[in-house]
Amino acid sequence: MTHPVDVHVGKRVRHRRWLIGMTQQQLAEQVGIKFQQIQKYETGANRISASRLWDIADALDVSVSFFFEGLDDTAKSGSGKPGVPADLMGDKEALDLVRSYYAIPENQRRRLFELARVLSDVA
């Protein structure tokens, strides 16, 4: 049986990997393991040892604590905001949107953000 902490950490690995546009194969190569192991980590089927988590954090350019962020919130049933899924970062489309958003030059990004705010107020 999977432990909720292992599932949470695995999801955070997957989210960060998606966010930076890295494949499971690329991450596995950087860490020195097979991509199937990355799959097992991301689903929480296999636990990630401390040293392996350190290597994964280095490959994904985050601190080890990144993988534990929001752990206290996993017990909550929702995000607390209307129209926002509880597991927003688990949505690949949302991650793709965030990645695309940050690829836009900053001045245009600010204008797009303001447009989104106006549109969400109208809806």
NULUMLO-927964 format. One record per residue (C-alpha): residue number from 1; x, y, z; chain. Coordinates in Angstrom, 2 decimals. Layout:
REM residues N
NODE_num_east_north_up_cadena
NODE_NUM_X_Y_Z_A;
...
REM end
This chain:
REM residues 123
NODE_num_east_north_up_cadena
NODE_1_0.00_0.00_0.00_A;
NODE_2_1.30_3.46_-0.86_A;
NODE_3_1.91_6.03_1.85_A;
NODE_4_0.34_9.50_1.32_A;
NODE_5_3.71_11.21_1.80_A;
NODE_6_5.30_9.07_-0.94_A;
NODE_7_2.39_9.91_-3.26_A;
NODE_8_2.73_13.64_-2.48_A;
NODE_9_6.50_13.65_-3.05_A;
NODE_10_6.06_11.70_-6.29_A;
NODE_11_3.48_14.19_-7.53_A;
NODE_12_5.83_17.07_-6.74_A;
NODE_13_8.59_15.33_-8.73_A;
NODE_14_6.23_14.92_-11.70_A;
NODE_15_4.96_18.51_-11.44_A;
NODE_16_8.41_20.01_-11.40_A;
NODE_17_9.55_17.77_-14.25_A;
NODE_18_6.54_18.82_-16.35_A;
NODE_19_7.00_22.47_-15.44_A;
NODE_20_10.55_22.56_-16.77_A;
NODE_21_9.69_20.40_-19.78_A;
NODE_22_11.83_17.41_-18.84_A;
NODE_23_10.91_13.84_-19.79_A;
NODE_24_11.08_10.88_-17.45_A;
NODE_25_13.91_9.52_-19.58_A;
NODE_26_15.92_12.74_-19.26_A;
NODE_27_15.46_12.84_-15.50_A;
NODE_28_16.38_9.17_-15.18_A;
NODE_29_19.57_9.70_-17.18_A;
NODE_30_20.61_12.65_-15.01_A;
NODE_31_19.99_10.66_-11.85_A;
NODE_32_21.53_7.44_-13.19_A;
NODE_33_18.49_5.15_-13.07_A;
NODE_34_15.94_3.69_-15.51_A;
NODE_35_12.90_5.76_-16.49_A;
NODE_36_10.62_3.02_-15.15_A;
NODE_37_11.92_3.84_-11.69_A;
NODE_38_10.98_7.49_-12.19_A;
NODE_39_7.47_6.30_-13.12_A;
NODE_40_7.25_4.34_-9.88_A;
NODE_41_8.50_7.30_-7.85_A;
NODE_42_6.01_9.66_-9.47_A;
NODE_43_3.04_7.43_-8.63_A;
NODE_44_4.25_6.80_-5.10_A;
NODE_45_4.52_3.07_-5.81_A;
NODE_46_8.19_3.18_-4.74_A;
NODE_47_9.64_5.34_-1.99_A;
NODE_48_12.47_7.71_-2.82_A;
NODE_49_15.51_7.38_-0.58_A;
NODE_50_17.05_10.54_0.88_A;
NODE_51_20.12_10.36_-1.34_A;
NODE_52_18.03_9.73_-4.46_A;
NODE_53_15.71_12.62_-3.56_A;
NODE_54_18.81_14.80_-3.22_A;
NODE_55_19.93_13.78_-6.74_A;
NODE_56_16.44_14.37_-8.17_A;
NODE_57_16.26_17.81_-6.52_A;
NODE_58_19.62_18.67_-8.07_A;
NODE_59_18.50_17.49_-11.51_A;
NODE_60_15.24_19.46_-11.25_A;
NODE_61_17.03_22.52_-9.82_A;
NODE_62_14.98_22.77_-6.61_A;
NODE_63_15.69_22.28_-2.93_A;
NODE_64_14.73_19.00_-1.28_A;
NODE_65_12.12_20.87_0.77_A;
NODE_66_10.26_21.66_-2.48_A;
NODE_67_8.96_18.09_-2.57_A;
NODE_68_7.32_18.45_0.84_A;
NODE_69_5.65_21.81_0.25_A;
NODE_70_1.89_21.66_0.65_A;
NODE_71_2.05_18.34_2.48_A;
NODE_72_-0.17_19.67_5.27_A;
NODE_73_-2.74_20.71_2.66_A;
NODE_74_-3.14_17.20_1.23_A;
NODE_75_-5.66_16.36_3.93_A;
NODE_76_-7.90_19.20_2.80_A;
NODE_77_-10.61_18.25_0.33_A;
NODE_78_-10.48_21.38_-1.78_A;
NODE_79_-8.44_24.40_-2.66_A;
NODE_80_-10.76_26.78_-0.85_A;
NODE_81_-11.23_28.86_-4.00_A;
NODE_82_-14.29_28.47_-6.21_A;
NODE_83_-13.59_26.98_-9.61_A;
NODE_84_-10.05_25.87_-8.69_A;
NODE_85_-9.40_22.11_-8.57_A;
NODE_86_-7.96_20.78_-5.29_A;
NODE_87_-4.95_19.34_-7.14_A;
NODE_88_-4.28_22.19_-9.53_A;
NODE_89_-0.62_21.26_-9.92_A;
NODE_90_-1.69_17.72_-10.82_A;
NODE_91_-3.37_19.01_-13.97_A;
NODE_92_-1.01_18.73_-16.94_A;
NODE_93_-2.95_21.37_-18.86_A;
NODE_94_-2.52_23.84_-15.99_A;
NODE_95_1.21_23.12_-15.85_A;
NODE_96_1.51_23.59_-19.61_A;
NODE_97_-0.33_26.90_-19.27_A;
NODE_98_2.04_28.06_-16.52_A;
NODE_99_5.09_27.03_-18.55_A;
NODE_100_3.77_28.88_-21.60_A;
NODE_101_2.91_31.93_-19.49_A;
NODE_102_6.47_32.24_-18.22_A;
NODE_103_7.83_31.87_-21.75_A;
NODE_104_6.13_35.18_-22.67_A;
NODE_105_8.24_38.34_-22.28_A;
NODE_106_7.59_40.05_-18.94_A;
NODE_107_5.85_43.18_-20.23_A;
NODE_108_3.44_41.12_-22.35_A;
NODE_109_2.98_38.67_-19.48_A;
NODE_110_1.79_41.48_-17.20_A;
NODE_111_-0.74_42.58_-19.82_A;
NODE_112_-1.97_39.03_-20.28_A;
NODE_113_-2.33_38.67_-16.52_A;
NODE_114_-4.44_41.83_-16.31_A;
NODE_115_-6.61_40.59_-19.19_A;
NODE_116_-7.14_37.27_-17.40_A;
NODE_117_-8.13_39.11_-14.21_A;
NODE_118_-10.67_41.23_-16.08_A;
NODE_119_-12.12_38.19_-17.85_A;
NODE_120_-12.38_36.21_-14.60_A;
NODE_121_-14.22_39.12_-12.94_A;
NODE_122_-16.74_39.17_-15.79_A;
NODE_123_-17.41_35.43_-15.67_A;
REM end
